[in-house]
Structure formats: C-alpha cells, structure tokens
Amino acid sequence: MKLSIIIPSYNCSNVIENLTADIHNVVKDISDINKLELILVNDCSLDNTWEKICELTKKIQTLHLVLI
C-alpha cells in the first residue's frame, strides 16, 4: 500500500526536518505500507523553509518528497 501525506509547511523551517523523520520512523514499522510519499506544500514562507525542503530531498533516500 502507498501512503501519501500532505504537509502544509509555511514558515516551519525549524520543525520540518524533525517532522519528516518522525513520520518516517512511525511508517517504517507498519508492514502494509511499502511506499511513503510526503507532499510538502510551501506557500512563500518568510523563513528558509524552501531551502530546508530542498536539503531534505538530498538527505532522505527512503522518502519520496514532492515539492510544489
């Protein structure tokens, strides 16, 4: 089963990395889920949320991050 999670990420540069890691840690123990897709929606944040999301796409190999 594929699980897609949509995460609004406006001005959340200080929590987005921990949030994605926590989600991954929970989902990896659920045997029915074989693919996790995180859809991170950034609507012109005033902080460096976009940069953090771009960093995550390079660091997290087991997740599929879709940038919108």
PDB file as gemmi writes it, atoms N, CA and C in Angstrom:
CRYST1    1.000    1.000    1.000  90.00  90.00  90.00 P 1                      
ATOM      1  N   MET A   1       0.843  -1.170   0.000  1.00  0.00           N  
ATOM      2  CA  MET A   1       0.000   0.000   0.000  1.00  0.00           C  
ATOM      3  C   MET A   1       0.895   1.243   0.000  1.00  0.00           C  
ATOM      4  N   LYS A   2       0.485   2.239  -0.739  1.00  0.00           N  
ATOM      5  CA  LYS A   2       1.190   3.511  -0.783  1.00  0.00           C  
ATOM      6  C   LYS A   2       0.464   4.508   0.122  1.00  0.00           C  
ATOM      7  N   LEU A   3       1.238   5.252   0.887  1.00  0.00           N  
ATOM      8  CA  LEU A   3       0.686   6.276   1.769  1.00  0.00           C  
ATOM      9  C   LEU A   3       1.219   7.625   1.330  1.00  0.00           C  
ATOM     10  N   SER A   4       0.317   8.552   1.057  1.00  0.00           N  
ATOM     11  CA  SER A   4       0.702   9.921   0.723  1.00  0.00           C  
ATOM     12  C   SER A   4       0.206  10.840   1.834  1.00  0.00           C  
ATOM     13  N   ILE A   5       1.099  11.710   2.283  1.00  0.00           N  
ATOM     14  CA  ILE A   5       0.753  12.661   3.346  1.00  0.00           C  
ATOM     15  C   ILE A   5       1.067  14.060   2.833  1.00  0.00           C  
ATOM     16  N   ILE A   6       0.092  14.939   2.927  1.00  0.00           N  
ATOM     17  CA  ILE A   6       0.270  16.331   2.511  1.00  0.00           C  
ATOM     18  C   ILE A   6       0.536  17.161   3.757  1.00  0.00           C  
ATOM     19  N   ILE A   7       1.651  17.910   3.711  1.00  0.00           N  
ATOM     20  CA  ILE A   7       2.058  18.701   4.870  1.00  0.00           C  
ATOM     21  C   ILE A   7       2.179  20.167   4.461  1.00  0.00           C  
ATOM     22  N   PRO A   8       1.297  21.029   4.985  1.00  0.00           N  
ATOM     23  CA  PRO A   8       1.495  22.456   4.746  1.00  0.00           C  
ATOM     24  C   PRO A   8       2.738  22.893   5.520  1.00  0.00           C  
ATOM     25  N   SER A   9       3.601  23.638   4.885  1.00  0.00           N  
ATOM     26  CA  SER A   9       4.884  23.944   5.527  1.00  0.00           C  
ATOM     27  C   SER A   9       5.232  25.421   5.474  1.00  0.00           C  
ATOM     28  N   TYR A  10       4.303  26.252   5.791  1.00  0.00           N  
ATOM     29  CA  TYR A  10       4.536  27.692   5.803  1.00  0.00           C  
ATOM     30  C   TYR A  10       5.310  28.084   7.065  1.00  0.00           C  
ATOM     31  N   ASN A  11       6.465  28.682   6.880  1.00  0.00           N  
ATOM     32  CA  ASN A  11       7.310  29.155   7.993  1.00  0.00           C  
ATOM     33  C   ASN A  11       7.576  28.073   9.041  1.00  0.00           C  
ATOM     34  N   CYS A  12       7.998  26.922   8.587  1.00  0.00           N  
ATOM     35  CA  CYS A  12       8.254  25.840   9.546  1.00  0.00           C  
ATOM     36  C   CYS A  12       9.657  25.250   9.360  1.00  0.00           C  
ATOM     37  N   SER A  13      10.595  26.072   8.994  1.00  0.00           N  
ATOM     38  CA  SER A  13      11.955  25.574   8.755  1.00  0.00           C  
ATOM     39  C   SER A  13      12.568  24.935   9.992  1.00  0.00           C  
ATOM     40  N   ASN A  14      12.141  25.355  11.159  1.00  0.00           N  
ATOM     41  CA  ASN A  14      12.728  24.816  12.382  1.00  0.00           C  
ATOM     42  C   ASN A  14      12.134  23.477  12.812  1.00  0.00           C  
ATOM     43  N   VAL A  15      11.065  23.020  12.161  1.00  0.00           N  
ATOM     44  CA  VAL A  15      10.452  21.748  12.559  1.00  0.00           C  
ATOM     45  C   VAL A  15      10.302  20.737  11.420  1.00  0.00           C  
ATOM     46  N   ILE A  16      10.464  21.152  10.184  1.00  0.00           N  
ATOM     47  CA  ILE A  16      10.146  20.275   9.054  1.00  0.00           C  
ATOM     48  C   ILE A  16      11.043  19.037   9.005  1.00  0.00           C  
ATOM     49  N   GLU A  17      12.299  19.172   9.357  1.00  0.00           N  
ATOM     50  CA  GLU A  17      13.199  18.015   9.326  1.00  0.00           C  
ATOM     51  C   GLU A  17      12.813  16.980  10.384  1.00  0.00           C  
ATOM     52  N   ASN A  18      12.519  17.431  11.590  1.00  0.00           N  
ATOM     53  CA  ASN A  18      12.094  16.506  12.648  1.00  0.00           C  
ATOM     54  C   ASN A  18      10.750  15.869  12.319  1.00  0.00           C  
ATOM     55  N   LEU A  19       9.855  16.647  11.743  1.00  0.00           N  
ATOM     56  CA  LEU A  19       8.539  16.124  11.390  1.00  0.00           C  
ATOM     57  C   LEU A  19       8.653  15.001  10.364  1.00  0.00           C  
ATOM     58  N   THR A  20       9.419  15.218   9.311  1.00  0.00           N  
ATOM     59  CA  THR A  20       9.558  14.178   8.286  1.00  0.00           C  
ATOM     60  C   THR A  20      10.256  12.938   8.853  1.00  0.00           C  
ATOM     61  N   ALA A  21      11.225  13.132   9.714  1.00  0.00           N  
ATOM     62  CA  ALA A  21      11.905  11.992  10.344  1.00  0.00           C  
ATOM     63  C   ALA A  21      10.943  11.215  11.240  1.00  0.00           C  
ATOM     64  N   ASP A  22      10.140  11.923  12.016  1.00  0.00           N  
ATOM     65  CA  ASP A  22       9.169  11.259  12.901  1.00  0.00           C  
ATOM     66  C   ASP A  22       8.153  10.454  12.090  1.00  0.00           C  
ATOM     67  N   ILE A  23       7.664  11.038  11.002  1.00  0.00           N  
ATOM     68  CA  ILE A  23       6.700  10.331  10.158  1.00  0.00           C  
ATOM     69  C   ILE A  23       7.339   9.066   9.592  1.00  0.00           C  
ATOM     70  N   HIS A  24       8.546   9.198   9.092  1.00  0.00           N  
ATOM     71  CA  HIS A  24       9.253   8.038   8.528  1.00  0.00           C  
ATOM     72  C   HIS A  24       9.430   6.940   9.574  1.00  0.00           C  
ATOM     73  N   ASN A  25       9.811   7.308  10.779  1.00  0.00           N  
ATOM     74  CA  ASN A  25      10.023   6.327  11.846  1.00  0.00           C  
ATOM     75  C   ASN A  25       8.747   5.585  12.219  1.00  0.00           C  
ATOM     76  N   VAL A  26       7.627   6.260  12.186  1.00  0.00           N  
ATOM     77  CA  VAL A  26       6.350   5.614  12.503  1.00  0.00           C  
ATOM     78  C   VAL A  26       5.915   4.704  11.366  1.00  0.00           C  
ATOM     79  N   VAL A  27       6.019   5.193  10.146  1.00  0.00           N  
ATOM     80  CA  VAL A  27       5.523   4.451   8.986  1.00  0.00           C  
ATOM     81  C   VAL A  27       6.366   3.210   8.683  1.00  0.00           C  
ATOM     82  N   LYS A  28       7.660   3.266   8.944  1.00  0.00           N  
ATOM     83  CA  LYS A  28       8.523   2.125   8.611  1.00  0.00           C  
ATOM     84  C   LYS A  28       8.148   0.863   9.379  1.00  0.00           C  
ATOM     85  N   ASP A  29       7.470   1.007  10.501  1.00  0.00           N  
ATOM     86  CA  ASP A  29       7.071  -0.143  11.302  1.00  0.00           C  
ATOM     87  C   ASP A  29       5.694  -0.699  10.927  1.00  0.00           C  
ATOM     88  N   ILE A  30       5.045  -0.077   9.950  1.00  0.00           N  
ATOM     89  CA  ILE A  30       3.730  -0.543   9.503  1.00  0.00           C  
ATOM     90  C   ILE A  30       3.937  -1.395   8.256  1.00  0.00           C  
ATOM     91  N   SER A  31       3.731  -2.679   8.391  1.00  0.00           N  
ATOM     92  CA  SER A  31       4.090  -3.614   7.322  1.00  0.00           C  
ATOM     93  C   SER A  31       3.246  -3.452   6.060  1.00  0.00           C  
ATOM     94  N   ASP A  32       2.027  -2.937   6.158  1.00  0.00           N  
ATOM     95  CA  ASP A  32       1.157  -2.790   4.992  1.00  0.00           C  
ATOM     96  C   ASP A  32       1.586  -1.647   4.075  1.00  0.00           C  
ATOM     97  N   ILE A  33       2.406  -0.740   4.578  1.00  0.00           N  
ATOM     98  CA  ILE A  33       2.816   0.420   3.786  1.00  0.00           C  
ATOM     99  C   ILE A  33       4.190   0.142   3.191  1.00  0.00           C  
ATOM    100  N   ASN A  34       4.249   0.095   1.864  1.00  0.00           N  
ATOM    101  CA  ASN A  34       5.525  -0.179   1.207  1.00  0.00           C  
ATOM    102  C   ASN A  34       6.096   1.050   0.488  1.00  0.00           C  
ATOM    103  N   LYS A  35       5.334   2.126   0.428  1.00  0.00           N  
ATOM    104  CA  LYS A  35       5.855   3.354  -0.173  1.00  0.00           C  
ATOM    105  C   LYS A  35       5.237   4.549   0.546  1.00  0.00           C  
ATOM    106  N   LEU A  36       6.105   5.473   0.923  1.00  0.00           N  
ATOM    107  CA  LEU A  36       5.666   6.692   1.594  1.00  0.00           C  
ATOM    108  C   LEU A  36       5.994   7.874   0.707  1.00  0.00           C  
ATOM    109  N   GLU A  37       5.005   8.705   0.493  1.00  0.00           N  
ATOM    110  CA  GLU A  37       5.190   9.935  -0.279  1.00  0.00           C  
ATOM    111  C   GLU A  37       4.793  11.100   0.619  1.00  0.00           C  
ATOM    112  N   LEU A  38       5.707  12.032   0.804  1.00  0.00           N  
ATOM    113  CA  LEU A  38       5.392  13.249   1.535  1.00  0.00           C  
ATOM    114  C   LEU A  38       5.286  14.385   0.539  1.00  0.00           C  
ATOM    115  N   ILE A  39       4.184  15.080   0.589  1.00  0.00           N  
ATOM    116  CA  ILE A  39       3.975  16.229  -0.282  1.00  0.00           C  
ATOM    117  C   ILE A  39       4.068  17.463   0.604  1.00  0.00           C  
ATOM    118  N   LEU A  40       5.165  18.188   0.451  1.00  0.00           N  
ATOM    119  CA  LEU A  40       5.416  19.366   1.275  1.00  0.00           C  
ATOM    120  C   LEU A  40       5.000  20.608   0.487  1.00  0.00           C  
ATOM    121  N   VAL A  41       4.008  21.306   0.993  1.00  0.00           N  
ATOM    122  CA  VAL A  41       3.473  22.478   0.309  1.00  0.00           C  
ATOM    123  C   VAL A  41       3.983  23.727   1.015  1.00  0.00           C  
ATOM    124  N   ASN A  42       4.777  24.493   0.304  1.00  0.00           N  
ATOM    125  CA  ASN A  42       5.344  25.719   0.862  1.00  0.00           C  
ATOM    126  C   ASN A  42       4.782  26.902   0.084  1.00  0.00           C  
ATOM    127  N   ASP A  43       4.024  27.735   0.757  1.00  0.00           N  
ATOM    128  CA  ASP A  43       3.365  28.868   0.109  1.00  0.00           C  
ATOM    129  C   ASP A  43       4.091  30.167   0.474  1.00  0.00           C  
ATOM    130  N   CYS A  44       5.248  30.366  -0.138  1.00  0.00           N  
ATOM    131  CA  CYS A  44       6.021  31.611   0.026  1.00  0.00           C  
ATOM    132  C   CYS A  44       6.359  31.916   1.480  1.00  0.00           C  
ATOM    133  N   SER A  45       6.939  30.949   2.160  1.00  0.00           N  
ATOM    134  CA  SER A  45       7.348  31.165   3.550  1.00  0.00           C  
ATOM    135  C   SER A  45       8.305  32.345   3.652  1.00  0.00           C  
ATOM    136  N   LEU A  46       8.267  32.995   4.791  1.00  0.00           N  
ATOM    137  CA  LEU A  46       9.150  34.134   5.033  1.00  0.00           C  
ATOM    138  C   LEU A  46      10.488  33.705   5.626  1.00  0.00           C  
ATOM    139  N   ASP A  47      10.580  32.453   6.058  1.00  0.00           N  
ATOM    140  CA  ASP A  47      11.838  31.932   6.587  1.00  0.00           C  
ATOM    141  C   ASP A  47      12.499  31.055   5.520  1.00  0.00           C  
ATOM    142  N   ASN A  48      13.385  30.193   5.897  1.00  0.00           N  
ATOM    143  CA  ASN A  48      14.093  29.372   4.913  1.00  0.00           C  
ATOM    144  C   ASN A  48      13.504  27.962   4.786  1.00  0.00           C  
ATOM    145  N   THR A  49      12.194  27.866   4.867  1.00  0.00           N  
ATOM    146  CA  THR A  49      11.521  26.579   4.732  1.00  0.00           C  
ATOM    147  C   THR A  49      11.822  25.932   3.385  1.00  0.00           C  
ATOM    148  N   TRP A  50      11.779  26.700   2.329  1.00  0.00           N  
ATOM    149  CA  TRP A  50      12.042  26.142   0.996  1.00  0.00           C  
ATOM    150  C   TRP A  50      13.436  25.517   0.930  1.00  0.00           C  
ATOM    151  N   GLU A  51      14.420  26.197   1.464  1.00  0.00           N  
ATOM    152  CA  GLU A  51      15.787  25.679   1.468  1.00  0.00           C  
ATOM    153  C   GLU A  51      15.879  24.381   2.267  1.00  0.00           C  
ATOM    154  N   LYS A  52      15.183  24.327   3.404  1.00  0.00           N  
ATOM    155  CA  LYS A  52      15.182  23.114   4.225  1.00  0.00           C  
ATOM    156  C   LYS A  52      14.546  21.948   3.472  1.00  0.00           C  
ATOM    157  N   ILE A  53      13.461  22.221   2.754  1.00  0.00           N  
ATOM    158  CA  ILE A  53      12.809  21.178   1.974  1.00  0.00           C  
ATOM    159  C   ILE A  53      13.755  20.672   0.891  1.00  0.00           C  
ATOM    160  N   CYS A  54      14.445  21.571   0.242  1.00  0.00           N  
ATOM    161  CA  CYS A  54      15.413  21.170  -0.791  1.00  0.00           C  
ATOM    162  C   CYS A  54      16.527  20.309  -0.195  1.00  0.00           C  
ATOM    163  N   GLU A  55      16.992  20.647   1.003  1.00  0.00           N  
ATOM    164  CA  GLU A  55      18.001  19.833   1.686  1.00  0.00           C  
ATOM    165  C   GLU A  55      17.464  18.426   1.971  1.00  0.00           C  
ATOM    166  N   LEU A  56      16.209  18.346   2.386  1.00  0.00           N  
ATOM    167  CA  LEU A  56      15.612  17.051   2.714  1.00  0.00           C  
ATOM    168  C   LEU A  56      15.560  16.128   1.504  1.00  0.00           C  
ATOM    169  N   THR A  57      15.332  16.680   0.331  1.00  0.00           N  
ATOM    170  CA  THR A  57      15.260  15.831  -0.863  1.00  0.00           C  
ATOM    171  C   THR A  57      16.598  15.159  -1.134  1.00  0.00           C  
ATOM    172  N   LYS A  58      17.675  15.748  -0.675  1.00  0.00           N  
ATOM    173  CA  LYS A  58      19.006  15.169  -0.866  1.00  0.00           C  
ATOM    174  C   LYS A  58      19.376  14.195   0.251  1.00  0.00           C  
ATOM    175  N   LYS A  59      18.843  14.394   1.448  1.00  0.00           N  
ATOM    176  CA  LYS A  59      19.244  13.623   2.621  1.00  0.00           C  
ATOM    177  C   LYS A  59      18.426  12.356   2.838  1.00  0.00           C  
ATOM    178  N   ILE A  60      17.157  12.392   2.527  1.00  0.00           N  
ATOM    179  CA  ILE A  60      16.269  11.280   2.871  1.00  0.00           C  
ATOM    180  C   ILE A  60      16.025  10.435   1.629  1.00  0.00           C  
ATOM    181  N   GLN A  61      16.730   9.304   1.545  1.00  0.00           N  
ATOM    182  CA  GLN A  61      16.655   8.435   0.380  1.00  0.00           C  
ATOM    183  C   GLN A  61      15.386   7.573   0.369  1.00  0.00           C  
ATOM    184  N   THR A  62      14.865   7.246   1.523  1.00  0.00           N  
ATOM    185  CA  THR A  62      13.732   6.316   1.582  1.00  0.00           C  
ATOM    186  C   THR A  62      12.384   6.997   1.421  1.00  0.00           C  
ATOM    187  N   LEU A  63      12.378   8.294   1.385  1.00  0.00           N  
ATOM    188  CA  LEU A  63      11.115   9.019   1.225  1.00  0.00           C  
ATOM    189  C   LEU A  63      11.052   9.645  -0.162  1.00  0.00           C  
ATOM    190  N   HIS A  64       9.841   9.781  -0.640  1.00  0.00           N  
ATOM    191  CA  HIS A  64       9.639  10.462  -1.904  1.00  0.00           C  
ATOM    192  C   HIS A  64       9.034  11.818  -1.569  1.00  0.00           C  
ATOM    193  N   LEU A  65       9.801  12.859  -1.750  1.00  0.00           N  
ATOM    194  CA  LEU A  65       9.338  14.195  -1.429  1.00  0.00           C  
ATOM    195  C   LEU A  65       8.942  14.916  -2.713  1.00  0.00           C  
ATOM    196  N   VAL A  66       7.737  15.415  -2.739  1.00  0.00           N  
ATOM    197  CA  VAL A  66       7.246  16.144  -3.900  1.00  0.00           C  
ATOM    198  C   VAL A  66       7.184  17.612  -3.515  1.00  0.00           C  
ATOM    199  N   LEU A  67       7.872  18.416  -4.274  1.00  0.00           N  
ATOM    200  CA  LEU A  67       7.885  19.849  -3.982  1.00  0.00           C  
ATOM    201  C   LEU A  67       6.908  20.562  -4.896  1.00  0.00           C  
ATOM    202  N   ILE A  68       6.014  21.313  -4.287  1.00  0.00           N  
ATOM    203  CA  ILE A  68       5.016  22.048  -5.057  1.00  0.00           C  
ATOM    204  C   ILE A  68       5.259  23.538  -4.890  1.00  0.00           C  
TER     205      ILE A  68                                                      
END                                                                             
